[in-house]
Amino acid sequence: MPKTTYDWRVRGQRLTQIGVRKPQPKDDVILLPSYKERVLMEMLKLGLLAGEAMADAQTIKERTVATTITLSAAVLARAQELVACGKVVIPFPTQALVPPVIEGWRRFVDEPEKYKIGWTARLKGEIRRRPSSGWTRRDGTQRDDGVYDDKKQIFHFHPLLIPWLAKHAVEYTKYTHWLHLHVPRLYDACRATARTYAAALDAVLPGYSFYDRLCEEDSECLHRLRLLAYDEETAAGKGHFDISFLTIHIAESHPGLRMGDERTLFVARPGEALLFFGEKAERLTSGKVKASWHEVTDERPAGDTSSRCSAIYFGHIVL
């Protein structure tokens, strides 16, 4: 029988239940072939692995996830393009999901400020000084930390926002369908898309546990669907890198997103979205993949003063 030595602490009872007979600290763990992967997964879950054993277990886990989620050749090819270029255009059901979300968002933007302030929330996992869920306004000034805030209104959605609003007795009857149906459907589609491409990244760039990190409980509470509305006098945003792991640029009412050093204008087409890396992906891989720099320019036709609205999803990991 194959014999593998792992440096681990005794948690014998749980391991015995899945086929290892009364293991002791520092013992050679004798693994029957049919139990090997299950034992490694259990030890990984318990935090008992390090070094080569950890790498073996992570590889097995990534392979398992890749076979659990259906990854077509097209998805894998787009994941390879994402690794090579930092961004890739992907299929996304924008026609079905986006219009009611943007329509409701435009109505919300026009509400009195006193009403919108009631939607400003601080949810689990948020550590910034200012709340970043629900509604916020940025006034186009430089913050204390030196970061310039473009002038715009923002709505950040996470499913925990709904019970927060109920707990704080926020009246949202006229937005019930928008908040309980349309926005969550778009959030869920983005979350599923991010998971699919994280699994594909595990297949084309193994060793980083992208999917596992994206699905961790501490990461789940950080994912956000962002709705933006720039003030009418401007539709531009200064260049920056997102701090996310993966960003999905879903839709926009006017073109304006420019990507990379070439400042290439991205024009959203029905049924497509733009997926790109944020800073967390670059840090996790020590630069093997690159975050995508981008900015927003005012591309509205002459005389058009309508507010530029857009929808973006941020998938986060904890480093």
FENPE-V649914 format. One record per residue. PHI is phi in whole degrees, -180 to 180 (* if undefined). NEAR is the number of other ideal C-beta (glycine too) atoms within 12 Angstrom. Layout:
BEGIN
((PHI	NEAR) (PHI	NEAR))
END
This chain:
BEGIN
((*	14) (-65	14) (-130	13) (-128	26) (-98	16) (-126	34) (-87	19) (-146	31) (-97	18) (-70	21) (-137	24) (-57	23) (-62	14) (-67	19) (-70	33) (-60	18) (-64	16) (-111	26) (118	23) (-100	31) (-82	19) (42	16) (-68	31) (-121	17) (-56	16) (70	12) (-70	21) (-73	17) (-90	36) (-89	22) (-107	29) (-66	18) (-52	14) (-71	12) (-106	25) (-55	26) (-67	22) (-65	24) (-65	38) (-61	34) (-64	29) (-66	32) (-66	37) (-63	29) (-61	18) (-84	21) (74	14) (-102	28) (-111	29) (-154	17) (60	14) (-63	15) (-63	26) (-61	23) (-62	20) (-60	26) (-66	34) (-64	29) (-63	26) (-62	28) (-65	34) (-63	33) (-65	24) (-64	23) (-63	30) (-62	32) (-86	15) (-75	17) (-88	29) (-70	17) (-115	28) (-74	18) (-60	13) (-67	18) (-64	28) (-64	25) (-65	20) (-68	32) (-64	37) (-65	21) (-66	25) (-61	37) (-63	31) (-73	18) (-113	23) (84	31) (-155	37) (-161	37) (-83	26) (-127	36) (-68	23) (-158	33) (-77	22) (-65	31) (-62	19) (-80	16) (-105	32) (-80	37) (-52	23) (-67	25) (-70	40) (-68	33) (-61	23) (-66	31) (-65	39) (-62	25) (-64	22) (-65	33) (-58	31) (-83	17) (-69	24) (-59	12) (-59	16) (-59	11) (-70	20) (-67	26) (-60	18) (-63	22) (-94	37) (-85	28) (-126	31) (-126	23) (-103	29) (-55	18) (93	21) (-85	24) (-115	14) (-72	18) (-66	10) (-103	21) (-61	23) (-132	29) (-121	34) (71	39) (-97	37) (-145	29) (-122	27) (-113	25) (-105	16) (80	19) (-119	13) (-87	13) (-79	15) (-61	11) (-86	10) (90	8) (-85	16) (-87	20) (-97	24) (-66	33) (-78	25) (-169	33) (-105	36) (-131	38) (-127	42) (-105	37) (-111	43) (-138	38) (-53	26) (-69	26) (-65	37) (-63	27) (-65	17) (-64	27) (-62	28) (-65	17) (-62	12) (-96	21) (55	9) (-81	25) (-81	16) (-135	27) (-54	12) (-72	14) (-115	32) (-59	18) (-64	18) (-62	29) (-78	37) (-94	21) (-121	18) (-68	30) (-66	40) (-61	25) (-63	25) (-68	40) (-58	38) (-64	22) (-64	30) (-66	42) (-61	31) (-65	25) (-64	39) (-61	47) (-65	37) (-60	38) (-76	48) (-66	44) (-65	37) (-65	38) (-64	46) (-61	36) (-76	34) (-95	29) (-140	28) (-70	27) (108	23) (-116	32) (54	35) (-57	43) (-62	37) (-60	33) (-65	35) (-66	40) (-94	31) (-58	23) (-59	15) (-67	18) (-81	32) (-55	25) (-77	24) (-103	36) (-62	42) (-142	42) (-96	42) (-110	38) (-110	43) (-119	40) (-140	38) (-76	35) (-62	26) (-62	20) (-77	16) (-144	24) (-138	32) (-124	25) (-138	31) (-67	21) (-64	20) (-167	23) (-105	25) (-73	36) (-86	25) (-71	37) (-87	43) (-128	50) (-117	45) (-114	48) (-85	42) (-88	42) (-161	43) (-153	36) (-79	31) (-136	31) (-61	26) (166	32) (-76	41) (-117	29) (-116	35) (75	23) (-62	13) (-78	14) (55	18) (-69	21) (-75	21) (-93	33) (-110	19) (-68	31) (-115	17) (-55	17) (84	17) (-135	25) (-141	39) (-110	43) (-109	44) (-148	43) (-82	47) (-103	36) (-63	28) (-64	30) (-66	42) (-66	28) (-68	23) (-61	31) (-94	26) (53	12) (90	13) (-67	21) (-118	33) (-115	25) (-66	31) (-99	36) (-73	26) (-156	33) (-147	28) (-119	34) (-113	26) (-82	27) (-111	24) (-68	24) (-60	11) (-55	7) (89	6) (-86	16) (-111	16) (-67	19) (-70	30) (-83	38) (-112	39) (-150	42) (-129	45) (-138	42) (-119	46) (-113	38) (-99	44) (-111	35) (-129	38) (-104	24) (-102	22))
END
